[in-house]
């Protein structure tokens, strides 16, 4: 057909564009690709494509930016899953050094290119100095650079309570980790006791049962973030 009709050629009764209109199933056409989307505006490499069953992809400049499948949505900055561990009981120790305080959460990333955003809040009390650090499994993460040989490398530290051991010090922070893994990962928070007799989590060392003291909770939250670059 040599006519310039946009969709339907009346002279040969054939469909010029790769577009099917059905009163039952609706409108369908070519699947397209990220570099040449099936649905576009005036920009030929920006639009929507249908590369496989149960999949829709969005592209700009010929680069995939977001994908929707029957498993959910993936794309730059999209939160794919959120997991949290809440500690409501008390951890207590009389030993100096770093300690697991019972605050951890496991997550299995869906892609090795995705990142994990970690946020923690911990209530810690001691008669002396305390610090905290994050770990991915047994590896320290989100800690300061190496300094003098005696200096502890931590995520936050250190708070000194001294005579205020009827109160708790609040540690709160976030860190964006790149684990490069699709295996189960456990993130946890450790607390460091420098001196004094006791360190406690979620309750003051001077746990006198007075109305001016309180018992709180500590939490650790992890979020898988799709890491495509916009």
C-alpha positions in Angstrom: 0.0 0.0 0.0 1.4 3.4 -1.0 -1.1 5.6 1.0 0.0 7.7 4.0 -2.8 6.6 6.4 -1.7 6.3 10.0 -3.3 3.0 10.9 -5.8 1.6 8.4 -5.3 1.5 4.6 -8.8 1.7 3.0 -7.5 0.7 -0.4 -6.0 -2.6 0.6 -7.8 -3.2 3.9 -4.5 -4.0 5.8 -3.0 -2.7 9.0 -0.1 -0.5 8.3 1.2 -0.3 11.9 1.9 -3.4 14.1 -1.2 -2.8 16.1 -4.1 -5.2 16.8 -7.5 -4.1 18.0 -9.8 -6.7 19.4 -13.2 -6.0 21.0 -12.5 -8.8 23.5 -8.8 -8.7 24.3 -8.2 -5.0 23.7 -5.2 -3.4 21.9 -1.9 -5.2 21.4 1.3 -4.6 19.3 5.0 -5.3 19.1 7.0 -6.2 22.3 9.7 -3.7 21.6 13.1 -3.5 23.4 14.8 -1.1 25.9 16.6 0.6 23.0 13.5 0.7 20.8 10.4 0.7 23.1 7.0 -0.4 21.8 5.3 2.7 23.1 7.0 6.0 22.7 6.4 9.7 22.1 8.6 11.7 19.8 11.7 10.3 21.5 12.2 6.8 19.9 14.4 5.4 22.7 12.3 6.5 25.6 9.1 4.6 26.4 7.6 1.2 27.5 8.5 -2.3 26.3 7.1 -5.8 26.9 10.2 -8.0 26.6 8.8 -11.2 28.1 5.8 -12.8 29.8 4.5 -10.9 32.8 7.1 -8.1 32.4 6.9 -4.4 31.6 10.0 -2.3 31.4 10.4 1.5 31.3 13.4 3.1 29.6 14.8 6.6 29.0 17.6 7.2 26.6 17.7 3.5 25.7 18.5 2.6 29.3 16.2 0.5 31.5 15.0 2.5 34.5 12.3 0.3 36.0 10.8 -3.1 35.6 7.4 -4.5 36.7 7.0 -8.3 36.9 4.6 -10.7 38.7 7.2 -10.6 41.5 6.9 -6.9 42.0 8.7 -3.7 41.0 12.4 -3.1 40.6 14.1 0.1 39.8 16.4 2.9 41.0 15.8 3.8 44.7 12.8 1.5 45.0 12.5 -0.3 48.4 12.0 -4.0 47.6 11.7 -5.4 51.1 11.8 -4.2 54.7 12.7 -6.3 57.7 13.1 -5.3 61.4 14.2 -6.8 64.6 12.9 -5.3 67.9 14.6 -6.0 71.2 12.4 -5.4 74.3 14.2 -7.4 76.9 17.4 -6.4 78.8 21.0 -7.3 77.9 23.5 -7.0 80.7 27.3 -7.6 81.0 30.1 -6.9 83.4 32.8 -7.7 80.9 34.7 -5.0 79.0 35.0 -5.1 75.2 32.6 -5.6 72.3 29.4 -7.6 72.9 26.5 -8.9 70.8 23.5 -7.4 72.5 20.8 -9.5 70.8 20.0 -7.0 68.1 20.3 -8.5 64.6 18.2 -9.1 61.5 18.7 -11.4 58.5 17.9 -10.4 54.9 18.4 -12.1 51.5 19.0 -9.6 48.7 17.2 -10.3 45.4 20.1 -9.0 43.3 23.8 -8.7 44.0 23.8 -5.2 42.6 21.2 -4.0 45.1 22.1 -2.1 48.3 21.0 -2.6 51.9 20.0 0.5 54.0 20.4 -0.2 57.7 19.0 1.9 60.5 19.4 1.2 64.2 18.3 2.7 67.6 19.7 1.4 70.8 19.3 2.4 74.5 22.5 1.7 76.4 23.5 2.5 80.0 26.9 2.2 81.8 28.9 3.7 84.6 31.6 4.5 82.1 32.1 4.9 78.3 30.2 3.0 75.6 30.3 2.8 71.8 28.5 0.8 69.1 29.4 -0.7 65.7 27.6 -2.4 62.9 28.5 -5.7 61.4 27.5 -7.7 58.3 27.8 -11.3 59.5 31.3 -11.1 61.1 32.6 -8.2 59.1 32.7 -4.7 60.6 30.9 -2.1 58.4 30.3 1.6 58.7 33.3 2.2 60.9 35.9 4.9 61.1 39.3 4.7 59.5 42.2 3.2 61.3 43.9 5.7 63.6 46.3 5.3 66.6 46.9 1.7 67.6 44.7 1.9 70.7 41.8 3.6 69.1 38.6 1.6 68.7 37.1 1.7 65.2 33.3 2.1 65.7 30.1 3.3 64.0 29.3 5.6 66.9 31.2 6.4 70.1 31.7 7.0 72.8 29.3 8.4 75.3 30.3 8.7 78.9 27.5 8.6 81.6 29.5 8.6 84.8 27.1 9.5 87.6 24.1 9.5 85.2 23.8 5.7 85.3 20.1 6.0 86.2 19.6 7.1 82.5 20.3 5.6 79.1 22.4 6.9 76.2 20.6 6.7 72.9 22.6 5.5 69.8 20.8 6.1 66.5 22.2 6.0 62.9 22.0 4.7 59.3 24.4 3.1 56.9 24.0 2.1 53.2 25.8 -1.1 52.6 26.8 -2.9 49.3 27.0 -6.6 50.2 27.2 -7.8 46.5 25.4 -11.0 47.4 22.1 -12.9 47.0 22.8 -15.1 50.0 21.3 -14.6 53.5 23.1 -11.8 55.4 22.8 -11.0 59.1 23.3 -7.4 60.2 23.8 -6.8 63.8 24.8 -4.1 66.3 27.5 -4.6 68.9 28.0 -2.5 72.0 31.4 -1.7 73.6 31.9 -1.5 77.4 35.1 0.4 78.4 34.9 0.4 82.2 32.7 0.5 85.2 30.9 -2.5 86.7 28.0 -3.1 84.3 26.6 -2.2 80.9 22.9 -2.7 80.2 20.7 -2.4 77.1 17.1 -1.0 77.3 17.3 -0.2 81.0 19.6 2.0 83.2 22.5 0.4 85.1 21.0 1.9 88.3 17.7 0.1 87.7 16.1 1.4 90.9 12.5 1.0 89.8 12.0 4.7 90.3 9.4 6.7 88.3 12.2 8.8 86.7 13.8 5.7 85.1 12.4 3.8 82.2 12.8 0.7 80.1 12.8 1.2 76.3 13.3 -0.8 73.2 16.1 -1.1 70.7 15.6 -1.8 67.0 17.5 -2.6 63.8 15.8 -2.2 60.4 17.1 -3.3 57.0 15.8 -2.3 53.6 16.8 -3.7 50.2 17.1 -0.8 47.7 17.2 -1.4 44.0 20.5 0.1 42.8 20.0 1.0 39.1 21.4 4.4 38.3 18.9 7.0 37.1 
